[in-house]
Amino acid sequence: KEEEEKEGKEEEEEEEEKKKKKKKKKKKKKKKKKKKKKKKKKKKKKLPTTTRNSRGPKSFSWLPQIP
């Protein structure tokens, strides 16, 4: 009987240890990784240039086409 009680106690202790280990694992999962902040590259402002469309079409339909 004493041996059975000892075995029962040992089993209970083992189960408690397993539960503790599981709890520890859960705590580890809760830790969030700190996200590294990406440095934003400053865009160089280009000087305002006239676009092709703002200058108008290259070929004017009313001008005579000289080959």
PAVEXNU-364520 format. One record per residue (C-alpha): x, y, z; residue in one letter. Coordinates in pm, whole numbers, padded with zeros to 5 digits, always signed. Layout:
<sites>
XYZA/...
</sites>
This chain:
<sites>
+00000+00000+00000K/+00278+00243+00089E/+00449+00177-00244E/+00124+00245-00431E/+00081+00573-00241E/+00439+00671-00323K/+00384+00593-00690E/+00059+00792-00687G/+00234+01092-00528K/+00519+01070-00778E/+00272+01062-01067E/+00091+01365-00926E/+00420+01550-00893E/+00513+01463-01249E/+00176+01589-01373E/+00222+01914-01178E/+00569+01958-01327E/+00430+01901-01678K/+00157+02158-01614K/+00416+02408-01490K/+00628+02348-01800K/+00323+02399-02024K/+00241+02725-01844K/+00599+02845-01892K/+00577+02766-02264K/+00253+02966-02288K/+00423+03263-02120K/+00702+03247-02375K/+00447+03262-02659K/+00297+03581-02514K/+00624+03771-02564K/+00593+03991-02872K/+00891+04076-03087K/+00964+04445-03104K/+00921+04564-03460K/+01216+04756-03595K/+01109+05099-03715K/+01203+05147-04078K/+01364+05480-04147K/+01170+05664-04415K/+01392+05782-04697K/+01341+06149-04769K/+01236+06195-05130K/+01439+06459-05309K/+01206+06722-05446K/+01257+06749-05820K/+01249+07095-05972L/+00920+07154-06150P/+00966+07071-06517T/+00716+07114-06793T/+00565+06787-06906T/+00518+06702-07273R/+00140+06732-07241N/+00156+07079-07087S/+00369+07198-07383R/+00106+07067-07621G/+00119+06805-07894P/+00443+06786-08093K/+00263+06779-08426S/-00007+07033-08495F/-00277+06909-08728S/-00330+07251-08886W/+00036+07291-08984L/+00128+07155-09325P/+00322+06828-09290Q/+00662+06865-09451I/+00827+06526-09507P/
</sites>
